[in-house]
Amino acid sequence: MSLLTRATPFEQKWPSWRPSVLKILKQEAVSKDEWQGLFWDVHSVVSWEQHGGETVLNAVMAEVNSFVERAAYRVSNTNGNSALLRQYRIEWEMFVAQSKYLPLPFHAVENAMRTAAIGQVSIASNAKRRENGSVFIGQRMLHVWKAVIFGHITSRLQVSAMELLKAERNGEVIDSQLVVAVRESIVTMGPENDKLEFYKVYFEAVYLAEVRQHYYHLGQAYLQNNGLLSYMEYVCTTLSVEIGKGERYLEQSRGDSMTLLRTCLVEVLVVTAKEAMEEEFPRLLSVNDVFNIGRMFFLLDKTPIGVLNLVMRLETFIKDEGLADMKQHADTIVSDCEKYVEKLLGLYNRFSDLVKDAFKNDSRFLTCRDKAFRAIVNDVSIFSLDLAGSTAPGRRAQNSKLIPESRCPELLANYCDLLLRKTPQSRKLTSEQIEEKLKDVILVLKYVQNTDVFMRFHQSHLVRRLIAESSADSEKEENMVQWLRHSGMPSEYVNKLSRMFQDIKVSQDVSSAFKEHLKRRQHDSLASMVNIKILNHAAWSRSSERATVSLPIELEDVIPEAEEFYSGSHNGRKLMWHHNLSNAVITMENDVGKFDLEVTTFQMAVLFSWNQRPRQAITFEDLQLSTELTDVELRRTLWSLLHVPRLKRQLLSVEPPVKSPREIETASVFKINHNFAVVRNGQMQKRGKVSFVGKIHLATEKARKEDGEGIIALRVLRLQEAIVKIMKMRKTISSTNLHMELISMLCNMFVPAKRMIKEQIEWLIEHEYMKRDERSIETFIYVA
């Protein structure tokens, strides 16, 4: 009796499967019946035979292992870098196709083995495995490739790929897909939890090391042989080329590789030459080599430290260059506000164009430009204005120190006056051009620290224009006030300017009513001769001083009439006459002809001294007695009549001749020039109108001192108010933080000096608004 061993389902089916498996591995055609039968037979074996899945898997992987070993033999026996990579690519692409199709019929194997491991399979997991059924066998196939082929020729593949890339850098034409195939195979062989782990070790690290080694010595040699400017061009080209290659050869599924490549290139090509570039930067700025400056910025901006040193050097350059330019033209621009503003705007536009063209308006360089330009605008070494005033309440002005301020606010206000007043300059410009220039002033004002000084001077000029009715365009005047408001100028000053326009309109109604009043009293000559402006003292006058002057008899009669008329309709109000703000038109007849002279009240008082004695010489002392003007005001008034540059024939003459108001002596003798005339185109005119108002000063010497003291006094009040606000909000604050918050709060009006802050803190402590912390002298506590 003999025992017969019954064949298992696998043993019965495998001989018919094996040819189909080999066809798939060799990428030969498989019929539809064979393909579908393979699915059914694998399912049958796995379903009916115990451990059938493992048996089928082992048989399939044995065939895969055998096939990969033959591929490894073909690859290993290939000589030459290109040949090796080409053969590897052929075998890999064939293997990728195999690993795509071969696992499909063996889904049941994976299901069976997972069921044996887990014990049960849910519907959801079945659906997921049907979707990714090839993962199980496909991964095993990759492990075989990794162990049999890649593990044995890893170094050869890396060296061959890098040598091919080196040949490409040297200008040779290569098949880039050979390197790409190596990278794709390495990425594919990575573990499931991190597909790029294998790639980072065996391709990315090698690629970056090759780039670093290639360019380190090459870059240094190029810099030494060709100079920095050519080197920067070379680096820019190299970065562009290598980034393009990196996008082709490195894995793009994550951005880490490209970031590492850029970092590597910057370290090798840029960081090594960083010091040389920074040393060359000032020279490029001095010759305005915008193109190479932009190229340097492009390169250094990629370094870890970045362009910090360039920012600091640019700020120093702009400041030094700007101040040097201002000093060079100081004699011209200090006396000509138009040239001063044009010079400032020229510097601003020049450096703004540099930041725009070379640095692409990078915010760091815009900030640098603003800081440097602010230093130029507020510099006191060239143009300074001394404000005399006490910084502590209760001190007398004579004990105070002079506080140097930049003259920029004053010159800007003068320039605005030049544009807004009826002047030869404003007549040459169109309305659009004037508006553009005024907005340029607003632009410069953003960099002025002490805007309160500008507003004071601007208000003075506005007073003159409105009272003398010399505004070129009333609409522009009101627009300017709105532009100042929108640019953040101190609101109390802007509000005063707005009230001045309202006062002028009210004053026109009052003046018309006063003329009607004179006509009813049979004073028709006075009504036609006089035009009074009754204005609010708080908005218009900043000084407590009123200049004394002896008026002509005709005008002296008007004052009581005006006061009587005004008190009749405004009970409790008092009129204060400011003759220094008045002007008149008088007619003069001489040997040449008849001329209308537009003069100030002071000038009129001087000229009326000759009214009864037109050809007589009068000494300075006699003029002082007849006009009752102070010494300073009389000198200034006489000089405005003696020296008018635009007139070829002056109105007054003096003996001995003088070159400035200070040279006028008590014994100086003055005469009316009876040959005075208006000369136009070389022809002497017998009739004409001449204005002497343009050079008048709106304030006396004492008033100007009070004005400076007023600015300081207002700053003291604003500073005290800001300190109390901050202390009330913070309750407790350190000295450093208090200083910072004060500057931040007051910067739109002025920047308080440290000495002023210290004095006001001491004053507030003395008056028990705040106190020092007993444990820390640098900490302040608010006292409720």
BELWOQUI-V394275 format. One line per field, one symbol per residue. phi: phi as a letter, one per 40 degrees, with the letter a starting at -180 (. if undefined). A space follows every 50 residues. Layout:
# BELWOQUI-V394275
phi: ???
This chain:
# BELWOQUI-V394275
phi: .bcbccccdccccddccdccccccccgccbcccccccccccccccccbbc fcccccccccccccccccccccccccccbgcccccccccccccccccccc cdcdcbdccccccccccchabccccccccccbcccccdccccccccccbc ccbdcccccccccccccccchccbcccccccccccccccccccacccccc ccbccccccccccccccccccccccbgcccccccccccdccccccccccc cbcbccccccccccccccbbdcbcccccccddcccccfcccccccccdcc cccdcgbdccccccccccccccccccccbdccccbbcccccccccccccc ccccccccbffccccccccccccccccccbcbbbbcbcacbbdgcccccc ccbcbccddcccccccccccccbdccccbccccccccccccdccccbccb cccdccccccccdcccccfbccacccdccccccccccgcdcccccccccc cccccccccccccccccccccgbccccccbbcbbbccccbbbbccbccac cddcccccdcccccccccbbcgbbcbcbccccaabbbbbbccibbcbcbc ccccccccccccacbccbcccccccccgccdcccccccccccbbdcccbc cbbbbccbbadcccbcccbbbcccbdacbbfgbcccbibbbbcdbcbcbc ccccccccccccccccccccccccccccccgbaccccccccccccbccba bccccccccccccccccgcaaccccaccbbbcbc
